[in-house]
Amino acid sequence: MNYVEPIRDKRKIKAMKLFLKKQSIRNYFLFTIGISSALRISDILEMKVHHIWDGKNIPEFIEVKEKKSGKMKTFPVSLNLKNAIQEYLSYYKPTSRNQYLFLSKKGINQPITRFQALRIIKEAGVAVGVKENLGSHSMRKTWGYWAYQEGYPIALICEALNHSSERVTRRYIGITRNDVDEMYLTLNL
């Protein structure tokens, strides 16, 4: 299995959103929820309309049962995610709250495959010049990487990602030797 990385340049994240939005609101929403939720791709693809809309409103929090851990994951809906949900709902106008969010275009009520999600993310990354090796898991890693860059404690990020240790989280989000060296140089005590 190839190691995938987070997207370390916010301009590339914005460019990927623009690229995906031109391509498909569904693909744009997939990327936005992926980088906003810290969910695994397997959990994102299983999401249904009822996770993001109660029939009248977008919830303040989204709750999903994680396949890997069996635990419930609850996260707040950020402003960017709320806007993406509104765009998605206005464009797709789902007919059922039990409909998958990321419907396959094959005309059946099934979500796109992991392979399709991977293709969507890789294609967008290549199109906007992302140098890192991207995969569908890059969205989750990007969330963790930017939470760390914003100064959130690694212990909180570890908990949000449902990791067993902070060491696992640091390796997972791609904290490199260069990051550690930069810390020493920036502190310059």
C-alpha positions, 0 to 999 in steps of 0.5 A: 500500500502506498503511503499518502500524505496530507495537503500541506498548502492551503492554497492547494486546498482552495484550488482543489475545492474550485476544481472539484466544484466545477467538475461536480457538486457531489465531488466538491462536497465529498472533498469538503466533508473529508477535510472538515470531519476527520472521518475515514473515507469508508465512513464518509461513503456510508453517510446518508442524507439524514446525517446532514439534514433532518428534513428542515435544517442542517444540524449543528453536529453530525454523528456517524458510527465509525466502521473501524472502531464501532464508536460514535463520532460526533463533530460540529458543522463548521461554516465552510461545511454548512455552506457546502451542505447547503449547495449540495442540498440545493443542487441534488434535492434528495428525494429520501433522507435514506439516500446515500450522499455520494451516489454512484451515477450508475442509477442505483442507490449505492454510494461511489466506491472507495476507488472512485473517491480515490480517483476523484481526489488524485485527479483534483490534486494533479490538476492543481499541482499538489506534489504530495502523494494523495489518496482518499485518506489524505482528506483525513490526514489534511484535517489532522495536519492543519489542526496541528499547524493551528496549534491544537494540542496533539492529544486533542487531535489524537482523540479526534482521529480516534488514535491509540497514541500521540506518537501514532497521530504525529506519524499519521499527520506527517510531522516531519524532521523538518517540522521539528527542526523548524520549531528549534529555529523558530524558538531561537532561545 
